[in-house]
């Protein structure tokens, strides 16, 4: 049984193949959701044979679909007004998540650097004690 990561890569390959087929057939209208003007993820997932969750949870597939939607907006296939606002909201959410993750990683880095500094100071102290013991064969008072 393939791992989750392998299944994700397989799903990504299937989505790429589906996009190539759609470009060749030029039948994007079938996959546009009238309510949002974006690609209908349910119809897309059903047609490809992957789970809907893959289009929402696999970051590579999500990014690929967002780029595809932008391309289709530029070509005039998707309605710019409907998808533009939705794409902007989606882009803002991704940017917010990235900013939160960056802040979290910066905090972890600062904590690790502070801990590293403290441990280096302790290590230096222990080196001094070790040197003293080696030289005098007794502990300092």
Backbone torsions as a table, in degrees:
resi	resn	phi	psi	omega
1	UNK	NA	130.9	-177.1
2	UNK	-70.6	151.3	178.2
3	UNK	-71.8	167.8	178.6
4	UNK	-61.3	-38.5	179.8
5	UNK	-65.7	-42.2	179.2
6	UNK	-65.7	-40.2	178.6
7	UNK	-63.7	-38.7	177.2
8	UNK	-62.5	-40.7	177.8
9	UNK	-67.1	-39.0	176.6
10	UNK	-62.5	-44.1	178.3
11	UNK	-61.5	-41.4	178.7
12	UNK	-62.1	-42.1	178.2
13	UNK	-63.2	-39.6	179.0
14	UNK	-65.5	-39.5	178.7
15	UNK	-65.7	-43.5	177.7
16	UNK	-59.7	-43.0	178.7
17	UNK	-64.0	-41.1	179.4
18	UNK	-62.6	-41.5	179.2
19	UNK	-63.0	-43.3	177.5
20	UNK	-60.6	-41.4	178.4
21	UNK	-63.1	-41.3	-179.3
22	UNK	-67.3	-38.0	176.8
23	UNK	-63.0	-41.1	179.9
24	UNK	-67.5	-42.7	-178.1
25	UNK	-81.8	-23.1	-178.0
26	UNK	51.7	48.9	179.7
27	UNK	-116.2	46.0	-176.1
28	UNK	-65.5	-30.2	-176.8
29	UNK	-55.6	-31.5	179.3
30	UNK	-64.7	-23.6	-173.5
31	UNK	-107.5	9.4	-180.0
32	UNK	-91.7	128.5	176.5
33	UNK	-81.0	122.7	-177.1
34	UNK	-63.0	-30.2	-175.9
35	UNK	-72.6	-31.6	-176.4
36	UNK	-113.5	-22.3	-174.9
37	UNK	79.6	2.9	178.0
38	UNK	-97.9	174.8	175.1
39	UNK	-66.8	137.9	179.2
40	UNK	-80.0	104.2	-174.9
41	UNK	-63.0	-34.9	179.7
42	UNK	-64.7	-47.4	-179.9
43	UNK	-64.8	-42.1	179.2
44	UNK	-60.5	-48.8	-179.3
45	UNK	-62.6	-42.3	179.7
46	UNK	-62.8	-43.3	-178.1
47	UNK	-66.9	-38.2	-178.7
48	UNK	-77.4	-32.1	-177.5
49	UNK	91.7	30.9	175.8
50	UNK	-119.6	165.7	178.1
51	UNK	-74.5	148.7	177.4
52	UNK	-59.1	-33.5	-179.8
53	UNK	-61.3	-30.2	179.0
54	UNK	-63.5	-34.5	179.7
55	UNK	-75.0	-18.1	-178.2
56	UNK	-103.4	-28.5	-172.4
57	UNK	-106.5	-24.1	180.0
58	UNK	-82.7	110.8	-175.2
59	UNK	-59.6	-35.9	-179.3
60	UNK	-66.5	-41.4	179.3
61	UNK	-69.2	-42.3	178.9
62	UNK	-58.5	-48.1	-179.6
63	UNK	-63.0	-41.3	179.1
64	UNK	-61.1	-43.4	-179.6
65	UNK	-68.5	-36.6	177.4
66	UNK	-64.4	-44.1	178.0
67	UNK	-63.5	-39.7	178.2
68	UNK	-62.6	-44.3	179.6
69	UNK	-62.3	-40.7	177.1
70	UNK	-61.6	-42.7	178.6
71	UNK	-61.8	-43.1	-179.6
72	UNK	-68.5	-31.3	174.9
73	UNK	-66.2	-44.5	-179.9
74	UNK	-63.0	-34.4	178.9
75	UNK	-79.4	-9.8	180.0
76	UNK	85.2	10.5	-179.3
77	UNK	-79.2	-41.5	174.7
78	UNK	-95.8	151.0	179.8
79	UNK	-72.4	121.1	-177.0
80	UNK	-60.8	-36.8	-176.9
81	UNK	-68.0	-48.8	-177.1
82	UNK	-68.0	-46.6	-175.7
83	UNK	-81.4	-26.5	-179.6
84	UNK	-60.6	-46.7	179.4
85	UNK	-66.1	-41.9	-179.8
86	UNK	-67.0	-40.2	178.1
87	UNK	-65.2	-39.6	178.1
88	UNK	-62.6	-43.9	178.5
89	UNK	-62.6	-42.7	-179.6
90	UNK	-65.9	-41.2	178.6
91	UNK	-64.2	-40.1	177.8
92	UNK	-63.6	-41.7	179.3
93	UNK	-63.1	-42.4	178.7
94	UNK	-64.5	-43.1	179.5
95	UNK	-63.8	-40.6	178.0
96	UNK	-62.5	-43.5	178.0
97	UNK	-62.5	-39.9	179.4
98	UNK	-65.5	-41.2	178.8
99	UNK	-64.6	-42.2	178.5
100	UNK	-63.2	-43.2	179.9
101	UNK	-65.5	-39.8	178.2
102	UNK	-62.3	-44.7	178.8
103	UNK	-62.1	-40.8	179.0
104	UNK	-63.6	-44.2	-179.7
105	UNK	-67.9	-37.3	177.3
106	UNK	-64.0	-39.3	178.1
107	UNK	-65.7	-42.8	177.5
108	UNK	-61.8	-40.4	178.5
109	UNK	-64.0	-44.7	179.0
110	UNK	-61.4	-42.7	177.8
111	UNK	-62.8	-43.8	-179.6
112	UNK	-65.6	-38.7	178.5
113	UNK	-66.7	-41.0	178.5
114	UNK	-64.1	-43.9	178.5
115	UNK	-63.4	-41.8	178.2
116	UNK	-60.1	-44.1	179.2
117	UNK	-61.2	-45.5	-179.4
118	UNK	-64.2	-41.8	-179.7
119	UNK	-68.1	-36.1	176.8
120	UNK	-65.1	-38.3	178.0
121	UNK	-64.1	-43.2	176.9
122	UNK	-61.9	-43.6	-179.4
123	UNK	-61.7	-41.6	177.6
124	UNK	-60.9	-42.5	178.9
125	UNK	-62.1	-43.1	179.4
126	UNK	-67.8	-32.1	175.0
127	UNK	-64.8	-41.4	178.1
128	UNK	-62.7	-43.4	178.1
129	UNK	-63.5	-41.5	179.5
130	UNK	-62.9	-44.4	177.8
131	UNK	-60.5	-43.4	-179.8
132	UNK	-62.5	-44.7	179.1
133	UNK	-61.7	-41.9	-179.9
134	UNK	-64.3	-37.0	-176.6
135	UNK	-79.7	-43.2	-171.9
136	UNK	-107.2	-11.1	-179.3
137	UNK	55.8	33.1	174.3
138	UNK	-158.0	159.8	-180.0
139	UNK	-80.3	143.1	176.6
140	UNK	-72.9	151.0	179.3
141	UNK	-90.4	NA	NA
